[in-house]
Amino acid sequence: MSRQASEGMEAAAAPSFAEALHIWLKIGLLSFGGPAGQIALMHKVLVDEKRWIDEPRYLSALNFCMLLPGPEAMQLATYVGWRLHGVAGGLAAGLLFVLPGSMVVLALSMLYAAFGKLPVAEALFLGVKAAVLAIVIEALLRVAKRALKGSMDWMIAGAAFVGIFMLALPYPLIVLAAGLVGYFRAMGSSGNEKAVPVASVPLSSTLRTIALWLAIWIVPLALVTYLFGRGHVMAELGWFFSKLAVVTFGGAYAVLAYMAQDVVEHYRWLAPLEMLDGLGLAETTPGPLILVTEFVGYLAAYRHGDGALGLAPWASGMLGAVVTLWATFAPCFLWIFAGAPYVERLNTEPRLKSALAAITAAVVGVILNLTIWFALNVLFANVNLVTAGPAQLHVPQLASLSLPALMLSVIAVVMLFVLHRGVILTLAVCGATALGLRWLGM
């Protein structure tokens, strides 16, 4: 285990690499519900049950990952894996967080390209969505309980929620504002708290890490461009999703509108309704929501691969999916492995610590926004965006309420909050019930 990874470990014994692999695979298989549910699931497993990382370090790492482009939950898993077992641990955690969901999305993308929508899969996904809604609500309550420690924290969380839900303010702006509030709040304190020294990280080591992971990210995509030509869909997928990986601040929700517009209107890889189908598919499968990019990559290459290199449409689609995944997730390892050694410093300076506490409170407001957005889209078929000046509000059409979705959500809430059943059983029961309701014609 590296020296950086071993510092500050908990009283609980560090796990073996094999034990950690088992837990990372479990998290990857159960990572439904987008970032809110995934962050809460990891908190429950890594902080509460396994005690592999303590609460302050988990929240500091979460804040750090929230400031990075890309899926914050996957990057958080990578960071904890790095703390436990160095680079090998980070790779294992990050890959196992993504691979289960990516294989499911690939299989469903292949079926979608060949046959269109699958009614049985739609029914099963309805049950999964309902269960995930209850999991996300549980996540919100769990994170809020630990992050909101005073009236100022509650005010920051409320302001963040209003800013992102009603005013559509950019997520980075909300983070910056919360950080400034926390920073200047600490300036008014007594200043008796002293910084704890942390071992410095050689700049040369950081530069080597950056160079290595830049090469891992770029060289394979450059080879794809060389083999297929700059104007080919494979090259366009590599370039487009690499660019997307650099600008996806605020997680997948912040970039989906931009991505959908370019995919549908500029490249014309998908039709508008197909883009919505891909988003629904990604929402109801394990893994980061940004796996919707894999759906886009598969269909784009399946339809526009033009038989290059003698590939059949399905093989072209699979290669397009791989190119898309590489361009989307390889940069995540660059950000984490270059920045992880510096995360410990976030809690050593009193003003930075206060700024990060304020950002954590703001994150609660952001998760509340995601929870409400998810609930509206699960329970109602039609949700309108009503604007009044700078304000906006998502208003559901009450007549479009889905009774099966409501029934399944109630079942999930009872199982999680009343009967205290596990996530796996809750997902299984809701999925099976949804299939039964479809069989009955509901």
C-alpha positions as CSV (number, residue, x, y, z in Angstrom):
1,M,0.0,0.0,0.0
2,S,1.4,3.5,-0.9
3,R,2.3,5.9,1.9
4,Q,-0.3,8.4,0.8
5,A,-3.0,5.7,0.7
6,S,-2.2,4.4,4.2
7,E,-2.2,7.8,6.0
8,G,-5.1,8.5,8.3
9,M,-6.8,5.1,8.0
10,E,-9.5,4.2,10.4
11,A,-9.3,1.9,13.4
12,A,-10.9,-0.8,11.3
13,A,-8.4,-3.0,9.7
14,A,-7.6,-2.2,6.1
15,P,-9.2,-4.7,3.8
16,S,-7.3,-7.1,1.6
17,F,-7.4,-6.3,-2.1
18,A,-9.7,-9.3,-2.7
19,E,-12.2,-8.1,-0.1
20,A,-12.1,-4.7,-1.6
21,L,-12.8,-6.1,-5.1
22,H,-15.9,-7.9,-3.7
23,I,-17.2,-4.7,-2.3
24,W,-16.5,-2.6,-5.4
25,L,-18.3,-5.2,-7.5
26,K,-21.3,-5.1,-5.1
27,I,-21.4,-1.3,-5.3
28,G,-21.2,-1.4,-9.1
29,L,-24.1,-3.8,-9.3
30,L,-26.2,-1.8,-6.9
31,S,-25.4,1.7,-8.1
32,F,-28.9,2.7,-9.2
33,G,-30.4,6.1,-8.7
34,G,-27.9,8.5,-10.2
35,P,-25.4,10.4,-8.1
36,A,-27.6,10.9,-5.1
37,G,-28.3,7.2,-4.6
38,Q,-24.8,6.2,-5.5
39,I,-23.1,8.6,-3.1
40,A,-25.4,7.5,-0.3
41,L,-24.9,3.8,-1.1
42,M,-21.1,4.3,-0.9
43,H,-21.5,6.2,2.4
44,K,-23.5,3.4,3.9
45,V,-21.0,0.7,2.8
46,L,-17.7,2.5,3.1
47,V,-18.2,4.8,6.1
48,D,-20.9,3.2,8.2
49,E,-20.5,-0.5,7.6
50,K,-16.8,-1.1,6.6
51,R,-15.3,2.1,8.2
52,W,-12.7,2.1,5.4
53,I,-12.8,5.9,5.4
54,D,-14.1,8.4,8.0
55,E,-16.8,10.9,7.6
56,P,-14.7,14.1,7.2
57,R,-12.4,12.5,4.6
58,Y,-15.4,11.1,2.7
59,L,-17.1,14.5,2.6
60,S,-13.8,16.2,1.7
61,A,-13.3,13.7,-1.2
62,L,-17.0,14.2,-2.2
63,N,-16.5,18.0,-2.4
64,F,-13.3,17.5,-4.4
65,C,-15.0,15.2,-6.9
66,M,-18.0,17.6,-7.2
67,L,-15.6,20.3,-8.4
68,L,-14.2,18.0,-11.1
69,P,-15.6,17.3,-14.6
70,G,-17.2,13.9,-15.0
71,P,-19.3,11.6,-12.9
72,E,-18.6,12.5,-9.3
73,A,-19.8,9.2,-7.8
74,M,-17.4,7.1,-10.0
75,Q,-14.6,9.5,-9.2
76,L,-15.4,9.2,-5.4
77,A,-15.2,5.4,-5.6
78,T,-11.8,5.7,-7.5
79,Y,-10.5,8.0,-4.8
80,V,-11.4,5.7,-1.9
81,G,-10.0,2.8,-3.9
82,W,-6.7,4.7,-4.3
83,R,-6.6,5.5,-0.5
84,L,-6.9,1.8,0.3
85,H,-4.6,0.2,-2.3
86,G,-3.0,2.9,-4.4
87,V,-3.3,3.1,-8.1
88,A,-4.4,-0.5,-8.5
89,G,-7.1,0.0,-5.9
90,G,-8.3,3.2,-7.7
91,L,-8.5,1.4,-11.0
92,A,-10.4,-1.5,-9.5
93,A,-12.9,0.7,-7.8
94,G,-13.5,3.0,-10.8
95,L,-13.7,0.2,-13.4
96,L,-16.0,-2.0,-11.3
97,F,-18.2,1.0,-10.6
98,V,-18.7,1.4,-14.4
99,L,-18.4,-2.0,-16.0
100,P,-21.5,-3.8,-14.7
101,G,-23.8,-0.9,-15.9
102,S,-21.9,-0.5,-19.1
103,M,-22.4,-4.2,-20.0
104,V,-26.2,-3.9,-19.3
105,V,-26.4,-0.7,-21.3
106,L,-24.5,-2.3,-24.2
107,A,-26.8,-5.3,-24.3
108,L,-29.9,-3.1,-24.2
109,S,-28.5,-0.8,-26.8
110,M,-28.0,-3.8,-29.1
111,L,-31.5,-4.9,-28.5
112,Y,-32.8,-1.4,-29.1
113,A,-31.0,-1.0,-32.4
114,A,-32.2,-4.4,-33.6
115,F,-35.8,-4.4,-32.3
116,G,-36.7,-0.9,-31.0
117,K,-38.5,-0.6,-27.6
118,L,-39.0,-3.8,-25.6
119,P,-42.3,-3.7,-23.6
120,V,-41.1,-6.3,-21.0
121,A,-37.9,-4.2,-20.4
122,E,-40.0,-1.1,-20.0
123,A,-42.2,-2.7,-17.4
124,L,-39.1,-4.0,-15.5
125,F,-37.5,-0.5,-15.6
126,L,-40.7,1.0,-14.1
127,G,-40.3,-1.2,-11.0
128,V,-36.6,-0.3,-10.8
129,K,-37.3,3.4,-11.1
130,A,-39.9,3.2,-8.3
131,A,-37.4,1.4,-6.0
132,V,-34.7,3.9,-6.9
133,L,-36.9,6.8,-5.9
134,A,-37.2,5.4,-2.4
135,I,-33.4,4.8,-2.3
136,V,-32.8,8.4,-3.4
137,I,-35.1,9.8,-0.7
138,E,-33.2,7.7,1.9
139,A,-29.9,9.0,0.4
140,L,-31.1,12.6,0.8
141,L,-32.1,12.1,4.4
142,R,-28.8,10.3,5.3
143,V,-26.5,12.9,3.7
144,A,-28.5,15.9,5.1
145,K,-28.4,14.5,8.6
146,R,-24.6,14.4,8.5
147,A,-23.9,17.5,6.5
148,L,-26.2,20.1,8.0
149,K,-24.9,20.9,11.4
150,G,-26.2,24.4,12.1
151,S,-28.6,27.1,10.9
152,M,-26.1,28.5,8.5
153,D,-25.7,25.1,6.8
154,W,-29.5,24.8,6.4
155,M,-29.6,28.3,4.9
156,I,-26.9,27.5,2.4
157,A,-28.6,24.2,1.4
158,G,-31.9,26.1,0.9
159,A,-30.3,28.8,-1.1
160,A,-28.5,26.2,-3.3
161,F,-31.8,24.3,-3.9
162,V,-33.6,27.5,-4.9
163,G,-30.7,28.5,-7.1
164,I,-30.5,25.3,-9.1
165,F,-34.2,24.2,-9.0
166,M,-36.0,27.5,-9.5
167,L,-33.4,29.8,-11.1
168,A,-31.4,27.2,-13.1
169,L,-28.1,28.7,-11.9
170,P,-25.0,26.8,-13.1
171,Y,-23.8,24.3,-10.6
172,P,-20.2,25.7,-10.6
173,L,-21.6,29.1,-9.7
174,I,-23.5,27.6,-6.7
175,V,-20.4,25.8,-5.5
176,L,-18.3,29.0,-5.8
177,A,-20.8,31.1,-3.9
178,A,-21.1,28.5,-1.1
179,G,-17.3,28.2,-0.9
180,L,-16.9,32.0,-0.6
181,V,-19.6,32.1,2.1
182,G,-17.8,29.4,4.1
183,Y,-14.3,31.0,3.5
184,F,-15.3,34.4,4.7
185,R,-17.3,33.0,7.6
186,A,-14.1,31.4,8.9
187,M,-12.3,34.7,8.6
188,G,-14.5,36.1,11.4
189,S,-13.6,33.2,13.8
190,S,-11.1,33.4,16.6
191,G,-8.4,31.8,14.4
192,N,-7.1,29.6,17.2
193,E,-7.4,26.5,15.1
194,K,-4.0,25.6,13.6
195,A,-3.4,23.9,10.4
196,V,-2.2,20.3,10.6
197,P,0.9,19.6,8.6
198,V,0.5,17.3,5.7
199,A,3.4,15.7,3.7
200,S,4.0,17.6,0.5
201,V,3.7,15.9,-2.9
202,P,6.6,16.4,-5.3
203,L,5.6,18.4,-8.4
204,S,7.6,16.0,-10.6
205,S,5.4,13.1,-9.4
206,T,2.2,15.0,-10.3
207,L,3.6,15.9,-13.7
208,R,4.5,12.3,-14.5
209,T,1.0,11.2,-13.5
210,I,-0.6,13.8,-15.7
211,A,1.6,12.9,-18.7
212,L,1.0,9.1,-18.3
213,W,-2.8,9.4,-18.1
214,L,-3.0,12.0,-20.9
215,A,-1.2,9.4,-23.1
216,I,-3.6,6.6,-21.9
217,W,-6.5,8.9,-22.8
218,I,-5.4,10.4,-26.1
219,V,-3.2,7.8,-27.8
220,P,-5.9,5.1,-28.4
221,L,-8.3,7.7,-29.7
222,A,-5.6,9.1,-32.0
223,L,-5.1,5.6,-33.3
224,V,-8.8,5.2,-34.0
225,T,-8.7,8.5,-36.0
226,Y,-5.8,7.3,-38.0
227,L,-7.4,3.9,-38.8
228,F,-10.9,5.3,-39.8
229,G,-10.1,8.9,-40.9
230,R,-10.9,12.2,-39.3
231,G,-14.4,12.5,-40.8
232,H,-15.5,9.0,-39.8
233,V,-18.1,8.5,-37.0
234,M,-15.5,6.7,-34.8
235,A,-13.2,9.7,-34.9
236,E,-16.1,12.1,-34.3
237,L,-17.2,10.0,-31.3
238,G,-13.8,10.1,-29.7
239,W,-13.4,13.9,-30.2
240,F,-17.0,14.8,-29.1
241,F,-17.0,12.8,-25.9
242,S,-13.4,13.7,-25.0
243,K,-14.5,17.4,-25.3
244,L,-17.6,16.5,-23.2
245,A,-15.4,14.9,-20.5
246,V,-13.6,18.2,-19.9
247,V,-16.7,20.4,-19.7
248,T,-19.1,18.2,-17.6
249,F,-18.9,20.2,-14.4
250,G,-21.8,19.5,-12.1
251,G,-22.2,15.9,-13.2
252,A,-24.3,14.3,-15.9
253,Y,-27.4,16.4,-15.3
254,A,-25.5,19.6,-16.0
255,V,-24.4,18.4,-19.5
256,L,-27.3,16.2,-20.8
257,A,-29.1,19.1,-22.5
258,Y,-25.9,20.2,-24.3
259,M,-25.1,16.7,-25.3
260,A,-28.6,15.9,-26.5
261,Q,-28.7,19.0,-28.6
262,D,-25.5,18.3,-30.4
263,V,-26.2,14.6,-30.8
264,V,-29.7,15.2,-32.3
265,E,-29.3,18.5,-34.1
266,H,-25.6,18.8,-35.1
267,Y,-24.4,15.2,-35.7
268,R,-27.9,13.7,-36.3
269,W,-26.9,10.4,-34.8
270,L,-30.2,10.0,-33.0
271,A,-33.8,11.3,-33.2
272,P,-35.1,13.4,-30.2
273,L,-37.3,10.6,-28.9
274,E,-34.4,8.1,-29.2
275,M,-32.3,10.4,-27.0
276,L,-35.0,10.4,-24.4
277,D,-35.2,6.6,-24.6
278,G,-31.4,6.4,-24.0
279,L,-31.7,8.7,-21.0
280,G,-34.5,6.5,-19.5
281,L,-32.4,3.4,-20.1
282,A,-29.4,5.0,-18.3
283,E,-31.5,6.1,-15.4
284,T,-32.8,2.6,-14.7
285,T,-29.6,0.6,-15.0
286,P,-26.7,0.5,-12.6
287,G,-23.7,2.8,-13.0
288,P,-23.3,6.6,-13.7
289,L,-26.1,8.4,-15.6
290,I,-23.4,9.5,-18.1
291,L,-23.5,5.9,-19.4
292,V,-26.2,7.3,-21.7
293,T,-23.2,8.3,-23.9
294,E,-22.6,4.6,-24.5
295,F,-26.1,4.2,-25.9
296,V,-25.4,7.2,-28.2
297,G,-22.0,5.8,-29.2
298,Y,-23.4,2.4,-30.1
299,L,-26.4,3.7,-32.2
300,A,-24.2,6.3,-34.0
301,A,-21.6,3.7,-35.0
302,Y,-24.3,1.0,-35.7
303,R,-26.0,3.3,-38.2
304,H,-23.1,5.4,-39.6
305,G,-20.2,3.0,-39.5
306,D,-20.5,2.4,-43.2
307,G,-18.9,-1.0,-43.0
308,A,-15.4,0.5,-42.4
309,L,-12.7,-2.2,-42.0
310,G,-15.3,-4.8,-43.0
311,L,-17.2,-4.5,-39.7
312,A,-20.8,-5.6,-39.5
313,P,-23.2,-3.0,-38.1
314,W,-23.3,-4.6,-34.6
315,A,-19.5,-4.9,-34.5
316,S,-19.2,-1.3,-35.5
317,G,-21.7,-0.4,-32.8
318,M,-19.7,-2.2,-30.2
319,L,-16.5,-0.4,-31.2
320,G,-18.4,2.9,-31.1
321,A,-19.5,2.1,-27.6
322,V,-15.9,1.2,-26.5
323,V,-14.6,4.5,-28.1
324,T,-17.3,6.5,-26.3
325,L,-16.6,4.8,-22.9
326,W,-12.9,5.4,-23.3
327,A,-13.3,9.0,-24.1
328,T,-15.8,9.5,-21.3
329,F,-14.0,7.7,-18.4
330,A,-10.3,7.7,-19.1
331,P,-10.1,11.4,-18.1
332,C,-11.7,10.6,-14.7
333,F,-8.7,8.5,-13.7
334,L,-6.4,11.4,-14.8
335,W,-8.3,13.9,-12.6
336,I,-8.3,11.6,-9.5
337,F,-4.7,10.2,-9.7
338,A,-3.3,13.6,-10.3
339,G,-5.4,15.3,-7.6
340,A,-5.9,12.6,-5.0
341,P,-2.6,13.2,-3.1
342,Y,-3.7,16.8,-2.5
343,V,-7.2,16.1,-1.1
344,E,-5.8,15.7,2.5
345,R,-4.8,19.4,2.4
346,L,-8.5,20.4,2.1
347,N,-9.1,19.7,5.8
348,T,-5.8,21.1,7.1
349,E,-6.5,24.9,6.5
350,P,-9.3,26.3,8.7
351,R,-10.6,28.6,6.0
352,L,-10.6,25.9,3.3
353,K,-12.2,23.5,5.8
354,S,-15.0,26.0,6.4
355,A,-15.4,26.6,2.7
356,L,-15.7,22.9,2.0
357,A,-18.3,22.5,4.8
358,A,-20.4,25.2,3.1
359,I,-20.0,23.4,-0.2
360,T,-21.1,20.2,1.4
361,A,-24.2,22.0,2.7
362,A,-24.9,23.3,-0.8
363,V,-24.5,19.8,-2.2
364,V,-27.5,18.8,0.0
365,G,-29.6,21.3,-1.8
366,V,-28.4,20.0,-5.2
367,I,-29.3,16.4,-4.1
368,L,-32.8,17.6,-3.1
369,N,-33.1,19.1,-6.6
370,L,-32.1,15.8,-8.2
371,T,-34.5,13.9,-5.9
372,I,-37.5,16.1,-6.8
373,W,-36.6,16.0,-10.5
374,F,-36.3,12.2,-10.4
375,A,-39.6,11.8,-8.5
376,L,-41.5,14.0,-11.0
377,N,-40.2,12.0,-13.9
378,V,-41.0,8.6,-12.3
379,L,-44.5,9.4,-11.1
380,F,-45.8,11.6,-13.9
381,A,-45.8,11.0,-17.7
382,N,-45.9,14.8,-18.4
383,V,-44.0,17.5,-16.6
384,N,-44.1,21.1,-17.9
385,L,-41.4,23.8,-17.3
386,V,-43.2,27.0,-16.3
387,T,-41.2,30.2,-16.4
388,A,-41.8,33.6,-14.8
389,G,-39.0,36.1,-15.4
390,P,-35.8,34.5,-14.1
391,A,-37.6,31.8,-12.2
392,Q,-38.7,28.5,-13.5
393,L,-40.6,25.6,-12.0
394,H,-41.2,22.0,-13.1
395,V,-45.0,21.4,-12.8
396,P,-46.4,17.9,-13.3
397,Q,-49.8,17.4,-15.1
398,L,-51.8,15.7,-12.4
399,A,-53.8,13.8,-14.9
400,S,-50.6,12.1,-16.1
401,L,-50.0,10.5,-12.7
402,S,-48.9,6.9,-13.1
403,L,-50.8,4.7,-10.6
404,P,-48.6,1.7,-11.1
405,A,-45.5,3.9,-10.5
406,L,-47.1,5.4,-7.4
407,M,-48.1,1.9,-6.1
408,L,-44.6,0.6,-6.7
409,S,-43.0,3.6,-5.0
410,V,-45.1,3.1,-1.9
411,I,-44.0,-0.6,-1.8
412,A,-40.4,0.5,-2.0
413,V,-40.8,3.1,0.7
414,V,-42.5,0.6,3.0
415,M,-39.7,-2.0,2.4
416,L,-36.9,0.5,3.0
417,F,-38.2,2.7,5.8
418,V,-40.7,0.5,7.6
419,L,-39.5,-3.1,7.1
420,H,-35.8,-2.0,6.8
421,R,-35.2,-4.4,3.9
422,G,-32.0,-4.3,1.8
423,V,-31.6,-2.6,-1.6
424,I,-31.3,-5.9,-3.5
425,L,-34.6,-7.3,-2.1
426,T,-36.4,-4.0,-2.7
427,L,-35.3,-3.8,-6.3
428,A,-36.2,-7.4,-6.9
429,V,-39.7,-7.1,-5.3
430,C,-40.5,-3.9,-7.2
431,G,-39.2,-5.3,-10.5
432,A,-41.2,-8.5,-10.1
433,T,-44.3,-6.6,-9.1
434,A,-44.0,-4.3,-12.1
435,L,-43.9,-7.3,-14.4
436,G,-46.9,-8.7,-12.7
437,L,-48.9,-5.5,-13.1
438,R,-48.0,-5.5,-16.8
439,W,-49.2,-9.1,-17.1
440,L,-52.5,-8.0,-15.5
441,G,-52.8,-5.2,-18.1
442,M,-52.2,-2.3,-15.7
